[in-house]
Amino acid sequence: MPRPDIAPDTANGLTRVLPWRSAAFRLGVMVALVTAAVDQAVKFWLLDGFDLPGRGRVVLTPFLDLVLAWNTGISYGLFADTGPLGQWALFALKMIAVVLLALWLARTGSRLSAVALGLIIGGAIGNALDRVIHGAVMDFVLFHVTTASFSFNWYVFNLADVAIVAGVVGLLYESLFARDAAKAP
């Protein structure tokens, strides 16, 4: 019985694993789906279950608070005043990035790359869903440092942003430190 994950390569007579049937691709897709689902579930709960809009700032630790912020732009609020056409252009750009990352995922054989790409794809999908559902990305985590003489507030972010950053860190780690990483001569 022929294996469903193997296809003949008519150009050279060899066989190859179909990209969407590889274990790495399936792992990456699963990570992306779980990431987007958890991101959306947390956002839904914070809005409707926890009522974050009604509570205002919620102190979690001396350096971490929950606050509601709607980001109509891209990272760090850039291009926030682009209007509805600009919002759809940002959504389209994000979807193009997801497709390109999925093509990269289909070509990888590394589990670390698959997980990293899955995190990035899932985070991008989570934030893109916010744009469709709410017209803006819901951010809610505020990291800050406050002393008697100093105060620093980081940008407000969400779980999708954390997933994207973790995915980028994973790809950087693999490219710089993994045994099989391509090294310059």
C-alpha positions in Angstrom: 0.0 0.0 0.0 1.5 3.4 -1.0 2.3 5.8 1.8 0.0 9.0 1.7 2.9 11.2 2.7 5.2 10.2 -0.1 4.9 11.4 -3.7 7.0 10.5 -6.7 9.3 13.2 -8.0 9.0 12.8 -11.7 11.9 15.2 -12.5 14.5 12.8 -11.1 12.7 9.6 -10.3 13.1 10.0 -6.5 10.4 10.2 -3.9 9.8 13.0 -1.5 7.6 13.8 1.5 4.8 16.1 0.7 5.3 19.3 2.7 1.8 19.4 4.2 2.2 15.8 5.3 5.5 16.2 7.2 5.5 15.9 11.0 7.1 19.4 11.3 4.4 21.0 9.2 1.6 19.4 11.2 3.4 20.4 14.4 3.6 24.0 13.2 0.0 24.2 12.1 -1.1 22.7 15.5 1.0 25.3 17.4 -0.5 28.1 15.2 -4.1 27.0 15.8 -3.6 26.6 19.6 -1.8 30.0 19.8 -4.6 31.8 17.9 -7.3 30.0 19.9 -5.7 30.7 23.3 -5.1 34.3 22.3 -8.7 34.8 21.3 -10.1 32.9 24.3 -8.1 35.1 26.7 -9.2 38.3 25.0 -12.9 37.2 25.0 -12.7 36.3 28.7 -11.0 39.6 29.6 -13.7 41.6 27.7 -16.8 39.6 28.5 -16.1 37.5 31.5 -13.7 39.6 33.6 -15.0 42.9 32.3 -11.6 44.5 31.9 -13.2 47.6 30.3 -15.3 48.2 33.4 -12.5 47.5 35.9 -9.9 49.8 34.4 -6.4 49.1 35.5 -5.9 45.8 37.4 -2.7 45.5 39.4 -1.3 42.0 39.2 2.2 42.5 40.6 4.3 45.5 41.4 5.5 45.5 37.8 2.6 44.0 35.8 -0.9 45.3 35.3 -3.9 44.5 33.1 -5.1 47.6 31.1 -7.3 47.7 28.0 -5.7 49.4 25.0 -7.0 49.2 21.4 -4.2 49.5 18.8 -5.5 50.5 15.4 -2.0 50.6 13.9 0.8 48.1 13.7 3.6 47.6 16.2 3.9 50.4 18.8 0.9 52.1 17.3 2.5 53.1 14.1 0.1 54.0 11.2 -2.8 54.2 13.7 -4.6 57.0 11.9 -5.0 55.3 8.5 -8.8 54.9 8.6 -10.9 51.9 7.4 -9.0 51.5 4.1 -5.7 51.5 6.0 -7.0 49.0 8.5 -8.0 46.6 5.7 -4.6 47.2 4.0 -2.9 46.3 7.3 -5.1 43.2 7.5 -4.2 42.2 4.0 -0.5 42.7 4.7 -0.7 40.5 7.7 -2.5 37.7 5.8 0.2 37.9 3.1 2.8 37.5 5.8 0.9 34.5 7.2 0.9 32.8 3.8 4.6 33.4 3.3 5.3 32.0 6.8 3.2 29.0 6.0 5.2 28.4 2.8 8.4 28.6 5.0 6.8 26.2 7.4 6.0 23.7 4.6 9.7 23.6 3.7 11.1 23.2 7.2 12.1 19.9 8.7 13.1 21.2 12.0 10.8 20.9 15.0 12.1 24.1 16.6 11.5 26.1 13.4 8.1 24.5 13.1 7.1 25.5 16.6 8.6 29.0 16.1 6.9 29.6 12.8 3.6 28.2 14.3 3.9 30.7 17.2 4.4 33.6 14.7 1.6 32.5 12.4 -0.8 31.9 15.4 0.1 35.3 16.9 -0.5 37.0 13.5 -3.8 35.3 13.1 -4.9 36.2 16.6 -4.1 39.9 16.0 -5.7 39.8 12.6 -8.9 38.3 14.0 -9.0 41.3 16.4 -8.9 43.7 13.4 -11.8 41.9 11.8 -13.9 41.5 15.0 -13.1 44.8 16.8 -11.5 47.0 14.2 -8.3 47.2 16.3 -6.0 44.8 18.1 -6.8 44.3 21.8 -3.7 44.8 24.0 -4.0 44.3 27.8 -0.6 43.6 29.4 1.4 46.5 30.8 4.9 45.9 32.1 6.3 48.8 34.2 9.0 49.7 36.6 8.3 52.4 39.2 10.5 53.7 41.9 10.6 56.9 44.0 12.7 58.6 41.3 12.1 56.7 38.1 9.1 55.4 36.1 9.2 53.3 33.0 6.1 51.9 31.1 6.6 49.4 28.3 4.1 49.4 25.5 0.9 47.5 26.2 0.9 44.1 24.5 -1.1 40.8 24.3 -0.5 37.1 24.2 -0.3 37.1 20.4 2.6 39.6 20.6 4.3 37.3 23.1 3.9 34.4 20.8 5.4 36.3 17.9 8.4 37.4 19.9 8.9 33.9 21.2 8.8 32.6 17.7 11.3 35.1 16.4 13.6 34.2 19.3 13.3 30.5 18.5 14.2 31.2 14.8 17.2 33.3 15.9 18.4 30.7 18.3 18.2 28.0 15.7 19.9 30.0 13.1 22.7 31.1 15.4 23.3 28.2 17.8 21.8 25.0 16.4 24.2 22.3 15.3 22.7 22.2 11.8 22.5 25.9 11.3 24.1 27.3 8.2 27.4 28.9 9.2 29.3 31.5 7.2 32.7 30.3 6.0 
